[in-house]
């Protein structure tokens, strides 16, 4: 097997990347469409024809470039012979000189062979349009960020993920209080009945994703969820044609704690929802066991872009299946100050008018204007802070609710055990 594989159009020889929208490989030049089977048949025929006469001396790893320690540092483009920078985790790449998409098949051998792939459904143009829609209304965004030329540098990448499925069973214990208030002529009473509350349950989770590439930001990957795994397909290298891809460098055992955290959070949330009619509820302990555990290795589609602004790198991602857009966008400090001033001035003008017409003296006073300005400044700060907060839609996922099979949720017999009663009384004052 060749070290680097690239698909060529049987009609014109141009690059033949996979087109998620069409669900086939589509020629970049003549726009001819080919199914996976047709492309592979054409490739095999070409290899068979070229093998009739071979006058090239073969050498081991002739397309793999290693450093002095034997580690992979790049590949030779099978189209133009140029060197493509890469490392041992690179599974699919693109030649920086001729734009030729290339897949490194041996990257997916053995333990690195994915169990499933979610193909791209959103193409590059749709991804760019999603970014433009996302940036609309972002008043603090620097103009340079939405420069059209910069947006063309968006990259389609298959990101490695571990998918965890399991059955969770257990219980959560709470200290809970029911409160009653009463009073008489001299005192106010607060009666608190204390209970020990236990909620039991079981539920199934299917394919909770955990990012398996250290170079990817976990919070960004979390924010792109959910994916529809009913559209997943068996691994085929042709799906990677025209995109970049990395194989995992986070071992399954190292990803387990992240999956456990999400299962635990969701299990506890479901148990807490079942605790009702109490004034106070404090969690005391939990016991959760997992069974029927299963882990799968998957490649999920993501459009990525990063740019720097004032020495800081900002990244965003687009779910290559659904088009969901998330990102941490740069803030123009000048614009932030501008909108702080605008918010303050507008609020100050409104407050001043209200003070003039509603004030007892029906006029402006120094004290009234000072108070109005302080309130207006606070409003301006809140307004500018809200604008800044809208610039970052990336957040860590704690829940696995999107992967909970709702029909599997079963609650056990609830336990509400009364423990004791305590009553506090407060004397009324003469005014009361």
C-alpha positions in Angstrom: 0.0 0.0 0.0 1.3 3.5 -0.8 2.2 5.7 2.1 0.1 8.6 0.8 -3.2 8.1 -1.1 -5.0 10.7 -3.1 -8.1 10.4 -5.3 -8.0 11.6 -8.9 -10.9 12.2 -11.2 -11.1 9.4 -13.8 -12.3 11.9 -16.4 -9.8 14.8 -16.1 -7.3 13.8 -13.5 -8.1 16.8 -11.2 -8.5 16.4 -7.4 -11.5 14.4 -6.3 -12.5 15.4 -2.7 -15.6 14.1 -0.9 -18.6 16.4 -1.1 -20.7 16.1 2.0 -23.7 17.9 0.4 -23.7 15.6 -2.6 -22.7 12.5 -0.5 -20.2 11.6 -3.3 -16.7 12.5 -4.5 -17.0 15.5 -6.8 -14.3 16.6 -9.2 -13.0 20.2 -8.5 -12.5 20.8 -12.3 -15.1 19.1 -14.4 -17.6 18.6 -11.5 -18.1 14.9 -12.3 -19.7 12.9 -9.5 -18.5 9.5 -8.4 -19.7 7.1 -5.7 -17.2 5.5 -3.4 -17.3 2.3 -5.3 -16.8 4.0 -8.7 -13.8 6.1 -7.4 -12.2 3.0 -5.9 -12.7 0.9 -9.0 -11.1 3.7 -11.1 -8.2 3.9 -8.7 -7.6 0.1 -8.7 -7.8 0.1 -12.5 -5.2 2.9 -12.6 -2.9 1.1 -10.2 -3.3 -2.1 -12.2 -2.4 -0.4 -15.4 0.6 1.4 -14.0 1.9 -1.8 -12.4 2.5 -3.4 -15.8 5.8 -1.6 -16.1 7.6 -0.5 -13.0 11.2 0.8 -13.4 11.4 2.6 -10.1 13.6 1.2 -7.3 11.4 1.0 -4.2 12.6 2.1 -0.8 11.0 1.7 2.6 8.7 4.7 3.5 9.7 6.5 0.4 6.9 9.0 0.9 7.3 9.4 4.7 9.8 12.0 5.9 11.4 11.2 9.3 13.7 13.2 11.6 16.9 11.9 13.0 15.0 10.1 15.8 12.8 8.3 13.4 9.7 10.4 14.2 7.4 11.4 11.3 7.8 15.0 10.4 6.1 15.1 7.0 5.0 13.4 3.8 5.8 13.8 0.1 2.9 14.9 -2.0 2.2 12.0 -4.5 1.0 14.6 -7.0 3.9 17.2 -7.2 6.5 15.7 -4.9 6.6 18.6 -2.5 6.9 18.1 1.2 3.8 18.4 3.4 4.5 19.2 7.1 2.8 16.7 9.4 3.5 14.5 12.5 2.7 11.0 13.6 -0.9 12.0 14.4 -1.7 13.4 11.0 -4.1 11.1 9.1 -5.2 13.3 6.2 -3.7 16.5 4.9 -3.4 18.8 1.9 -0.3 19.8 -0.2 0.4 23.5 0.4 1.8 23.9 -3.2 -0.7 22.1 -5.4 -3.6 21.8 -3.1 -3.8 18.1 -3.6 -5.7 16.3 -0.8 -3.9 13.3 0.5 -4.8 10.5 2.9 -2.2 8.5 4.8 -3.9 5.1 5.0 -1.5 3.5 7.5 -2.6 6.1 10.0 -5.9 4.2 10.3 -4.5 0.7 10.7 -4.9 -1.5 13.8 -6.0 0.4 16.9 -6.3 3.6 14.9 -9.0 2.4 12.6 -12.2 4.3 13.4 -15.3 2.4 14.2 -17.4 5.0 12.5 -17.3 8.3 10.6 -19.8 11.2 10.6 -19.4 12.7 7.1 -19.4 16.4 6.4 -22.8 17.7 5.4 -21.9 21.4 5.5 -19.5 22.6 2.7 -17.0 25.4 3.0 -19.3 28.1 1.6 -22.0 27.2 4.0 -19.5 27.2 6.9 -18.3 30.8 5.9 -21.9 31.9 5.7 -22.5 30.5 9.2 -19.6 32.6 10.5 -20.9 35.7 8.8 -24.3 35.1 10.3 -22.6 34.6 13.7 -20.7 37.9 13.5 -23.8 39.9 12.5 -24.8 42.2 15.4 -21.5 41.7 17.2 -20.9 45.4 17.8 -17.5 44.9 19.4 -16.0 42.8 16.6 -12.9 44.4 14.8 -13.5 45.0 11.1 -10.4 43.1 10.2 -11.8 39.9 11.5 -14.6 39.7 8.9 -12.2 40.4 6.0 -13.4 38.1 3.2 -9.9 37.0 2.3 -9.2 35.9 5.9 -12.4 33.8 5.9 -11.2 31.7 3.0 -8.6 30.2 5.3 -11.3 28.1 7.1 -10.2 24.4 7.4 -12.3 21.2 7.3 -11.0 18.7 9.8 -12.1 15.3 10.9 -11.5 15.3 14.7 -11.0 12.0 16.6 -13.4 11.3 19.4 -14.2 8.5 21.9 -17.9 7.7 22.1 -19.0 6.2 25.4 -22.2 4.2 26.0 -23.3 2.7 29.3 -26.1 1.8 31.7 -26.1 3.9 35.0 -27.8 2.7 38.1 -27.7 4.2 41.6 -29.1 6.6 44.2 -28.6 10.1 45.6 -29.2 11.0 49.3 -30.3 14.5 50.4 -31.0 16.4 53.6 -34.3 18.2 53.0 -36.5 20.6 55.0 -40.2 21.5 55.0 -40.8 24.9 56.4 -43.9 26.4 58.0 -44.3 30.0 59.3 -46.8 31.3 61.8 -47.1 34.0 64.5 -49.2 35.2 67.5 -49.4 38.4 69.4 -45.9 38.2 70.7 -43.8 36.0 68.5 -43.1 34.9 64.9 -42.4 31.1 64.5 -40.5 29.2 61.9 -41.0 25.4 62.1 -38.6 23.2 60.2 -39.2 19.5 59.6 -36.0 17.7 58.7 -36.0 14.7 56.4 -33.6 12.2 54.8 -34.5 11.9 51.2 -33.3 9.2 48.8 -34.0 9.0 45.1 -33.1 5.9 43.1 -33.0 5.4 39.3 -31.4 3.9 36.3 -30.8 5.1 32.7 -28.9 4.4 29.5 -26.5 6.7 27.7 -25.5 6.3 24.1 -22.4 7.7 22.4 -21.3 10.5 24.7 -18.4 12.2 22.8 -15.1 13.0 24.3 -12.4 14.8 22.3 -9.5 12.5 21.6 -7.0 15.0 20.2 -4.8 17.1 22.6 -4.3 19.8 20.0 -8.0 20.6 19.9 -9.7 22.8 22.5 -12.0 20.6 24.6 -14.5 23.4 25.4 -14.8 24.3 21.7 -15.4 20.7 20.8 -18.0 20.4 23.6 -19.8 23.5 22.4 -20.3 22.0 18.9 -22.5 19.2 20.2 -24.8 17.4 19.6 -24.1 15.2 16.6 -26.6 12.9 15.0 -24.9 9.5 15.1 -27.8 7.8 13.3 -26.1 9.4 10.1 -22.7 7.8 10.9 -21.2 5.4 8.4 -18.4 2.7 8.5 -14.9 4.0 8.1 -13.8 4.6 4.5 -10.7 6.6 3.6 -12.5 8.2 0.7 -14.6 10.3 3.2 -11.4 12.1 4.2 -10.5 13.2 0.7 -10.3 17.0 0.6 -10.2 17.4 4.4 -7.6 17.2 7.1 -7.7 14.5 9.7 -5.9 13.6 12.9 -5.7 10.2 14.6 -6.3 10.2 18.4 -3.5 10.9 20.9 -5.7 10.7 24.0 -6.0 7.1 25.1 -9.5 5.7 25.8 -8.6 5.2 29.5 -7.6 8.9 29.8 -10.9 10.0 28.3 -13.0 7.9 30.7 -13.0 10.4 33.6 -14.5 13.1 31.3 -17.4 10.7 30.3 -17.9 9.7 33.9 -18.2 13.3 34.9 -21.0 14.0 32.4 -22.8 10.8 33.3 -22.6 11.6 37.0 -23.9 15.2 36.4 -26.9 14.1 34.4 -27.8 11.2 36.7 -27.7 13.5 39.7 -29.8 16.1 37.8 -32.5 13.6 37.1 -32.6 12.5 40.7 -32.8 16.1 41.9 -35.7 16.8 39.6 -37.6 14.0 41.5 -37.2 15.8 44.9 -40.2 18.1 45.2 -42.2 20.0 47.8 -39.2 20.9 50.1 -38.1 24.3 51.1 -34.4 23.4 51.3 -32.6 20.5 49.7 -28.9 19.7 50.2 -27.1 16.8 48.5 -25.2 14.6 51.0 -24.0 11.5 49.0 -24.4 9.5 45.9 -23.7 6.0 44.6 -23.6 5.4 40.9 -22.6 2.1 39.2 -22.0 1.6 35.4 -22.6 -1.5 33.4 -22.8 -2.5 29.8 -20.0 0.0 29.1 -18.8 0.4 25.5 -16.3 2.7 23.9 -16.1 3.5 20.1 -13.6 5.4 18.1 -15.1 8.0 15.8 -14.1 10.8 13.4 -16.4 13.8 13.5 -16.5 16.7 11.0 -15.5 20.2 12.2 -14.8 23.4 10.3 -12.1 25.4 12.1 -10.6 28.8 11.9 -8.2 30.7 14.2 -6.9 34.2 14.0 -4.8 36.5 16.2 -5.7 39.9 17.4 -3.4 42.0 19.6 -1.2 39.0 20.3 -4.0 36.7 21.3 -5.3 33.7 19.3 -9.1 33.4 18.8 -10.7 30.3 17.5 -14.1 29.2 16.3 -15.6 26.0 15.1 -18.6 24.9 13.1 -20.2 21.5 13.4 -19.6 20.0 9.9 -22.9 18.0 10.2 -25.4 20.5 11.6 -23.8 23.9 10.9 -23.8 24.9 14.6 -21.4 27.8 15.1 -19.4 28.5 18.3 -16.4 30.7 18.9 -14.5 33.1 21.0 -14.3 36.3 19.1 -11.9 39.3 19.6 -13.1 42.5 21.2 -12.2 45.9 19.8 -11.4 47.9 23.0 -12.1 51.1 21.2 -15.6 49.9 20.3 -16.2 48.7 23.8 -15.4 52.1 25.2 -17.5 53.7 22.5 -20.6 51.7 23.4 -19.9 52.2 27.1 -20.1 56.0 26.4 -23.2 55.6 24.2 -25.0 53.5 26.8 -24.1 55.9 29.5 -25.1 59.0 27.6 -28.5 57.6 26.5 -29.3 56.4 30.0 -28.2 59.7 31.5 -30.4 61.7 29.1 -33.4 59.5 29.9 -32.8 59.7 33.6 -32.3 63.5 33.5 -35.6 64.0 31.6 -37.4 61.8 34.1 -35.8 63.6 37.1 -36.9 67.0 35.5 -40.5 66.1 35.1 -41.0 63.9 38.1 -38.8 65.9 40.6 -40.5 67.9 43.3 -38.7 71.1 42.2 -39.5 70.4 38.5 -35.9 71.3 37.6 -32.3 70.2 37.5 -30.2 70.0 40.6 -26.5 69.2 41.1 -27.3 66.3 43.4 -30.0 64.9 41.1 -27.7 65.1 38.1 -24.8 63.4 40.0 -27.1 60.5 41.1 -28.4 60.2 37.5 -24.9 60.1 36.1 -23.8 57.3 38.5 -26.9 55.2 37.6 -26.3 55.9 33.9 -22.7 54.8 34.2 -23.7 51.6 35.8 -26.2 51.0 33.0 -23.5 51.8 30.4 -21.1 49.2 32.0 -23.8 46.6 32.1 -24.6 47.3 28.4 -21.0 47.1 27.3 -20.4 43.9 29.4 -23.4 42.3 27.8 -22.0 43.0 24.4 -18.6 41.5 25.4 -20.3 38.4 26.8 -22.0 37.8 23.4 -18.6 37.5 21.8 -17.8 34.1 23.4 -20.2 31.2 23.0 -17.6 28.5 24.0 -18.3 26.7 27.3 -17.5 23.4 28.9 -20.2 20.7 28.8 -21.0 19.1 32.1 -24.2 17.3 31.0 -24.8 14.2 28.9 -28.5 14.9 28.6 -28.3 15.0 24.8 -27.2 11.3 24.9 -29.6 10.1 27.5 -32.2 7.6 26.1 -35.3 9.1 27.8 -37.3 5.9 27.5 -34.6 4.1 29.5 -35.1 6.3 32.5 -36.7 4.4 35.4 -37.1 5.7 38.9 -37.0 3.5 42.0 -39.2 3.7 45.1 -38.7 7.1 46.7 -37.7 7.3 50.3 -38.7 10.4 52.4 -37.8 9.6 56.1 -38.7 12.2 58.8 -35.9 12.8 61.2 -36.8 15.7 63.6 -38.5 19.1 64.0 -37.0 22.4 65.1 -38.9 25.6 65.7 -37.3 29.0 66.0 -39.2 31.9 67.4 -38.5 35.7 67.2 -40.1 38.2 69.5 -42.0 41.0 68.0 -40.9 44.6 68.7 -43.4 47.3 69.8 -43.5 48.8 66.3 -44.3 45.4 64.8 
